Structure formats: structure tokens, C-alpha cells
Amino acid sequence: MHVLLDENLDWRLVRYFDADFQVTTVSRQRWQGMRNGELLNRAAVVFDALVTMDRGIEYQQNLRKYTIGVILISAKSNRIEDIRPAMLRVNEALREVQPGHVIHVSAS
């Protein structure tokens, strides 16, 4: 499974994904600063899932029209220390997520 880590998350989180996931970041793709619609359009061509903290994404976009699933992390902040507790559930959610759907994962 190909996973894209949004630019609002620390790139070092790549270390906490299970080995069977191929994870890269928005910055490595050179897609920084894109609006969510454009990002989802580009990402859906290459990736199976987007991991983000952007709560607005599910309200600003009709995610059902995209062939990519979204894992939405809720945490105190986007600092790695605050997100790391959610990574076990993120890995589980990646195995469950379907294209056009969102799975919410909480770090608390």
C-alpha cells in the first residue's frame, strides 16, 4: 500500500508506519502548498491513502469522488510526541480504509 503523509505532519513519523506500507511525504513529492482538492487529485493517481491532521478536508471536499482513503489524526498538536501514540491505530486504519472514506484516529 502506498501512503502519503500530509505536510501538516512531521516527516519523521514515516518511521512509525508498518514495514509493509510504502510511505512518503507531500514535501518529498514536491506538492507543498497545494489546496486539498488538487492534492487529492494528484495523490489518488499514485497513493492508496492520505494521512493528515487537516480536519477541514472532509468538509471542504467530497471525498467519495476520489480513489484514495483518508486517515484523519486528532491530537493535541502536530508535534511528533503528541501524534506517536496514535500510530498503532493509524497502521490498523490503513488496513481498513476504503477509497473515498475517512477513518478518524485519536492520539488520546
C-alpha positions as CSV (number, residue, x, y, z in Angstrom):
1,M,0.0,0.0,0.0
2,H,1.3,3.5,-0.9
3,V,0.7,6.1,1.8
4,L,1.1,9.9,1.6
5,L,1.9,11.8,4.7
6,D,0.5,15.3,4.6
7,E,2.7,18.3,5.1
8,N,1.0,19.2,8.4
9,L,2.6,16.1,9.9
10,D,6.3,15.6,10.9
11,W,8.2,13.7,8.2
12,R,9.8,11.6,10.9
13,L,6.5,9.8,11.5
14,V,7.5,7.7,8.5
15,R,9.5,5.6,10.9
16,Y,6.3,4.6,12.8
17,F,4.5,3.0,9.8
18,D,4.5,-0.8,9.5
19,A,7.1,-2.1,7.1
20,D,4.6,-3.3,4.5
21,F,3.5,0.3,3.8
22,Q,5.4,2.4,1.4
23,V,5.2,5.9,2.9
24,T,6.4,9.2,1.5
25,T,5.6,12.8,2.3
26,V,4.0,15.7,0.5
27,S,7.3,17.6,0.6
28,R,9.2,14.6,-1.0
29,Q,6.6,14.7,-3.8
30,R,7.2,18.5,-4.1
31,W,3.5,19.1,-3.6
32,Q,3.8,21.6,-0.7
33,G,1.2,24.4,-0.6
34,M,-1.4,22.7,-2.8
35,R,-5.1,23.1,-2.0
36,N,-6.8,19.9,-0.7
37,G,-8.7,19.3,-4.0
38,E,-5.5,19.5,-6.1
39,L,-3.6,17.4,-3.6
40,L,-6.2,14.7,-3.6
41,N,-6.4,14.6,-7.4
42,R,-2.7,14.1,-7.7
43,A,-2.4,11.7,-4.8
44,A,-5.2,9.5,-5.9
45,V,-3.2,8.6,-9.0
46,V,-0.3,7.2,-7.1
47,F,-1.4,6.6,-3.5
48,D,-3.9,4.4,-1.7
49,A,-4.2,6.6,1.4
50,L,-3.5,10.1,2.8
51,V,-2.6,10.6,6.4
52,T,-3.4,14.1,7.7
53,M,-4.4,16.3,10.6
54,D,-6.4,18.6,8.3
55,R,-9.9,18.4,9.9
56,G,-11.4,20.6,7.2
57,I,-10.6,18.1,4.5
58,E,-13.7,16.0,5.0
59,Y,-16.0,19.1,5.0
60,Q,-14.3,21.0,2.1
61,Q,-14.0,18.1,-0.2
62,N,-16.4,15.4,-1.5
63,L,-14.0,12.6,-0.6
64,R,-16.2,9.9,-2.2
65,K,-15.2,11.1,-5.7
66,Y,-11.5,10.3,-5.0
67,T,-9.9,6.9,-5.3
68,I,-7.9,7.4,-2.1
69,G,-8.8,6.8,1.5
70,V,-8.0,9.3,4.3
71,I,-6.8,8.7,7.8
72,L,-7.5,11.8,9.9
73,I,-5.5,12.1,13.1
74,S,-6.8,14.0,16.0
75,A,-4.1,15.0,18.6
76,K,-3.2,17.8,21.0
77,S,-0.7,19.2,18.4
78,N,1.1,18.1,15.3
79,R,4.3,17.5,17.3
80,I,5.7,14.0,16.9
81,E,5.4,13.4,20.6
82,D,1.6,14.1,20.5
83,I,1.0,12.0,17.4
84,R,3.1,9.0,18.1
85,P,0.6,7.4,20.5
86,A,-1.9,7.2,17.5
87,M,0.4,5.4,15.2
88,L,-0.6,1.9,16.2
89,R,-4.2,2.8,15.3
90,V,-3.1,4.6,12.2
91,N,-1.5,1.4,10.9
92,E,-4.6,-0.6,11.7
93,A,-6.8,2.0,10.0
94,L,-4.7,1.9,6.9
95,R,-5.6,-1.8,6.6
96,E,-9.3,-0.9,6.8
97,V,-9.7,2.3,4.9
98,Q,-11.6,2.2,1.6
99,P,-11.3,4.7,-1.3
100,G,-13.4,7.8,-0.7
101,H,-13.8,7.2,3.0
102,V,-12.3,8.8,6.1
103,I,-11.2,7.0,9.3
104,H,-10.7,9.1,12.4
105,V,-7.9,8.2,14.7
106,S,-7.3,9.8,18.1
107,A,-4.0,10.1,19.8
108,S,-5.6,10.2,23.2
